Amino acid sequence: MSERRPATSTSDGVVLLHGIGRTARSFRKMELALQAAGFATLNLDYESRRKALDALTEDVHPTVDLFASGLNGSVHFVCHSMGGLLARAYLARYRPLRLGSVVMLGTPNGGSEIADRLKNLKAYRAFFGPAGQQLVTRRDAATSAMLPPVDYPVGIIAGNRSIYPISSIGLPRPHDGRVSVANTRLEGMVDHIVIRTSHPWLVRNGEAIAQTIAFLRNGRFDKDEVRFRQP
């Protein structure tokens, strides 16, 4: 596991959790923008393809706990795709005392219809591992128990464009090529916004980054400033 963070911090901090099959590098543009906005950052790599959500929760806890304990302010979470599910599982088990807000980008809160379609294929199971089986729309009791209703501020950014013309056939529209906009939504969320971009580009889309910072600062997205920029 690797991370980039200041040695000490007196400000609010942000934990960045990438999606399945990605690395901390995917969040680099977002991380730099958050630092420029005055946030300390913890950009984690974790074994997204090798372990289930409960094991990943235990893996990230020591580093997240150390980071949060070094802050004088709140600790926020910004998550892409499955990273949002990991954040939900983590906060259900290890909620920080000074929890701030959570921003999810393209997180399949209602499951991924693509995972439904591919879950039994050997290649899918080999590549995405145990956590890939937890991305389906019909979750087993154990996975559902790890993802209880949220009682903290959550803002969700969804995409409505696809770069996967073949594999996204049959996904309910609108969608980002991996997750339908409807399945990004979460009961109890504070705000929800749709950006004209695709699933992998949400973390680097300029509008998504600006809206993430707006939510962390104000608890709401700045919907008057939506410009629908491409990444």
C-alpha positions as CSV (number, residue, x, y, z in Angstrom):
1,M,0.0,0.0,0.0
2,S,1.4,3.4,-0.9
3,E,0.2,6.9,-0.3
4,R,1.0,10.5,-0.7
5,R,0.4,12.9,2.2
6,P,2.0,15.7,4.1
7,A,4.0,14.6,7.1
8,T,1.9,16.7,9.4
9,S,-1.3,18.6,8.8
10,T,-3.4,21.2,10.7
11,S,-6.2,21.4,8.1
12,D,-9.1,19.2,6.9
13,G,-7.9,16.1,5.2
14,V,-9.2,13.9,2.3
15,V,-8.8,10.2,2.0
16,L,-8.9,9.2,-1.7
17,L,-10.0,5.6,-2.6
18,H,-9.7,4.5,-6.2
19,G,-11.9,2.0,-8.0
20,I,-11.4,-1.7,-8.6
21,G,-8.5,-2.4,-10.9
22,R,-7.2,1.1,-10.6
23,T,-4.3,2.7,-8.6
24,A,-3.7,5.8,-6.6
25,R,-2.2,7.3,-9.8
26,S,-5.8,7.6,-11.2
27,F,-6.5,10.2,-8.5
28,R,-3.4,12.3,-9.0
29,K,-5.1,15.2,-10.8
30,M,-7.9,15.3,-8.1
31,E,-5.3,15.0,-5.4
32,L,-3.3,18.0,-6.7
33,A,-6.5,20.1,-7.0
34,L,-7.5,19.2,-3.4
35,Q,-4.0,20.2,-2.1
36,A,-4.2,23.5,-4.0
37,A,-7.6,24.0,-2.3
38,G,-6.0,23.6,1.1
39,F,-6.8,20.0,2.0
40,A,-4.3,17.5,3.2
41,T,-4.5,14.3,1.2
42,L,-4.1,10.6,1.7
43,N,-4.1,8.9,-1.7
44,L,-4.2,5.1,-1.0
45,D,-3.3,2.1,-3.1
46,Y,-5.1,-1.0,-2.0
47,E,-5.5,-4.6,-3.3
48,S,-8.8,-4.0,-5.0
49,R,-8.7,-7.1,-7.1
50,R,-7.4,-9.6,-4.5
51,K,-9.7,-9.2,-1.5
52,A,-13.3,-8.7,-0.5
53,L,-14.6,-5.5,1.0
54,D,-14.4,-6.6,4.6
55,A,-10.7,-7.5,4.3
56,L,-9.9,-4.3,2.4
57,T,-11.5,-2.4,5.2
58,E,-9.1,-3.9,7.7
59,D,-6.2,-3.3,5.3
60,V,-6.8,0.4,4.9
61,H,-7.7,1.1,8.6
62,P,-4.3,1.6,10.2
63,T,-3.2,4.2,7.6
64,V,-6.5,6.0,7.5
65,D,-6.6,6.1,11.3
66,L,-3.1,7.5,11.5
67,F,-3.9,10.2,8.9
68,A,-7.1,11.2,10.6
69,S,-5.4,11.4,14.0
70,G,-2.9,13.9,12.6
71,L,-5.6,16.4,11.5
72,N,-6.9,19.3,13.5
73,G,-9.9,19.4,11.2
74,S,-12.3,16.9,9.7
75,V,-11.4,13.9,7.6
76,H,-13.4,13.6,4.3
77,F,-13.5,10.8,1.8
78,V,-13.5,11.1,-2.0
79,C,-14.0,7.8,-3.8
80,H,-14.2,6.5,-7.3
81,S,-16.4,3.5,-8.3
82,M,-15.9,0.6,-5.9
83,G,-13.9,2.9,-3.7
84,G,-17.2,4.4,-2.5
85,L,-18.4,1.0,-1.4
86,L,-15.2,0.5,0.5
87,A,-15.7,3.9,2.2
88,R,-19.2,2.9,3.2
89,A,-17.9,-0.4,4.6
90,Y,-15.1,1.4,6.4
91,L,-17.2,4.1,7.9
92,A,-19.7,1.5,9.2
93,R,-16.9,-0.2,11.1
94,Y,-14.3,2.6,11.8
95,R,-16.1,5.9,11.7
96,P,-13.7,8.8,12.6
97,L,-14.6,11.1,15.4
98,R,-14.4,14.1,13.1
99,L,-15.9,12.7,10.0
100,G,-16.6,15.4,7.4
101,S,-18.2,14.6,4.0
102,V,-18.1,11.8,1.4
103,V,-18.0,12.4,-2.3
104,M,-18.6,9.3,-4.6
105,L,-17.9,9.4,-8.3
106,G,-19.6,6.7,-10.3
107,T,-20.0,4.4,-7.3
108,P,-22.4,1.5,-7.9
109,N,-24.4,2.0,-4.7
110,G,-27.3,0.0,-6.2
111,G,-24.9,-2.4,-7.9
112,S,-23.5,-2.6,-11.4
113,E,-25.6,-4.2,-14.2
114,I,-22.3,-5.0,-15.9
115,A,-21.2,-7.1,-12.9
116,D,-24.6,-8.9,-13.1
117,R,-23.9,-9.9,-16.6
118,L,-20.2,-11.0,-16.2
119,K,-20.1,-12.3,-12.6
120,N,-20.0,-16.0,-13.7
121,L,-17.4,-15.6,-16.4
122,K,-14.1,-17.1,-15.5
123,A,-12.1,-14.2,-16.9
124,Y,-14.2,-11.7,-14.9
125,R,-13.8,-13.7,-11.7
126,A,-10.0,-14.0,-12.3
127,F,-9.5,-10.3,-13.0
128,F,-11.8,-8.6,-10.5
129,G,-11.5,-11.2,-7.7
130,P,-13.7,-11.4,-4.6
131,A,-14.7,-7.7,-4.6
132,G,-15.9,-8.1,-8.1
133,Q,-18.6,-10.4,-6.9
134,Q,-19.8,-7.8,-4.5
135,L,-20.6,-5.3,-7.2
136,V,-23.8,-7.0,-8.4
137,T,-27.2,-5.5,-8.0
138,R,-28.5,-8.4,-5.8
139,R,-26.2,-8.5,-2.9
140,D,-25.9,-11.3,-0.4
141,A,-26.8,-10.7,3.3
142,A,-23.2,-10.4,4.4
143,T,-22.4,-7.7,1.8
144,S,-25.6,-5.8,2.5
145,A,-24.8,-5.9,6.3
146,M,-21.5,-4.2,5.5
147,L,-23.2,-1.4,3.7
148,P,-25.9,0.0,6.1
149,P,-27.8,3.2,5.5
150,V,-25.6,6.4,5.6
151,D,-26.1,9.0,8.3
152,Y,-23.3,11.3,7.2
153,P,-23.2,13.9,4.3
154,V,-22.8,12.1,1.0
155,G,-22.6,13.8,-2.4
156,I,-22.7,11.7,-5.6
157,I,-21.3,12.5,-9.0
158,A,-22.5,10.3,-11.9
159,G,-21.5,10.3,-15.5
160,N,-23.8,9.9,-18.5
161,R,-21.4,9.1,-21.4
162,S,-19.8,5.8,-22.4
163,I,-16.5,4.9,-24.1
164,Y,-17.6,1.2,-24.1
165,P,-20.0,1.0,-27.1
166,I,-20.2,-2.9,-27.0
167,S,-20.0,-3.8,-23.4
168,S,-22.4,-1.1,-22.3
169,I,-25.2,-2.4,-24.6
170,G,-28.3,-3.1,-22.4
171,L,-27.3,-0.8,-19.6
172,P,-30.3,1.3,-18.5
173,R,-29.9,4.9,-19.8
174,P,-28.4,7.2,-18.8
175,H,-25.2,5.5,-17.8
176,D,-21.4,6.0,-17.8
177,G,-20.6,2.8,-19.5
178,R,-20.2,0.8,-16.3
179,V,-23.0,2.0,-13.9
180,S,-26.4,3.4,-14.6
181,V,-27.1,6.9,-13.2
182,A,-30.0,5.4,-11.3
183,N,-27.7,2.9,-9.5
184,T,-25.3,5.6,-8.4
185,R,-28.0,7.1,-6.2
186,L,-28.1,6.3,-2.5
187,E,-30.9,6.7,0.1
188,G,-29.9,9.4,2.5
189,M,-27.5,11.2,0.2
190,V,-27.4,15.0,0.5
191,D,-26.9,15.8,-3.2
192,H,-26.5,14.2,-6.6
193,I,-25.2,15.6,-9.9
194,V,-24.7,14.3,-13.4
195,I,-21.6,15.2,-15.4
196,R,-21.2,14.6,-19.2
197,T,-18.3,12.1,-19.0
198,S,-17.6,8.4,-18.8
199,H,-16.8,6.1,-15.9
200,P,-13.0,6.0,-16.0
201,W,-12.7,9.8,-16.7
202,L,-14.8,10.9,-13.7
203,V,-11.7,11.2,-11.5
204,R,-10.0,13.5,-14.0
205,N,-12.9,15.5,-15.3
206,G,-12.4,19.2,-14.5
207,E,-16.1,19.7,-13.7
208,A,-16.2,16.7,-11.4
209,I,-13.1,17.9,-9.6
210,A,-14.6,21.4,-9.1
211,Q,-17.9,20.0,-7.9
212,T,-16.0,17.7,-5.5
213,I,-14.3,20.6,-3.9
214,A,-17.5,22.6,-3.8
215,F,-19.2,19.8,-1.9
216,L,-16.4,19.4,0.6
217,R,-16.4,23.1,1.3
218,N,-20.2,23.8,1.3
219,G,-22.0,20.5,1.7
220,R,-23.7,21.0,-1.7
221,F,-22.8,20.9,-5.3
222,D,-22.6,24.2,-7.2
223,K,-25.3,23.4,-9.7
224,D,-25.4,27.0,-11.1
225,E,-21.8,26.4,-12.3
226,V,-22.3,23.1,-14.2
227,R,-20.5,23.5,-17.5
228,F,-20.5,19.9,-18.7
229,R,-16.9,20.0,-19.6
230,Q,-15.2,17.0,-21.2
231,P,-12.1,15.7,-19.4
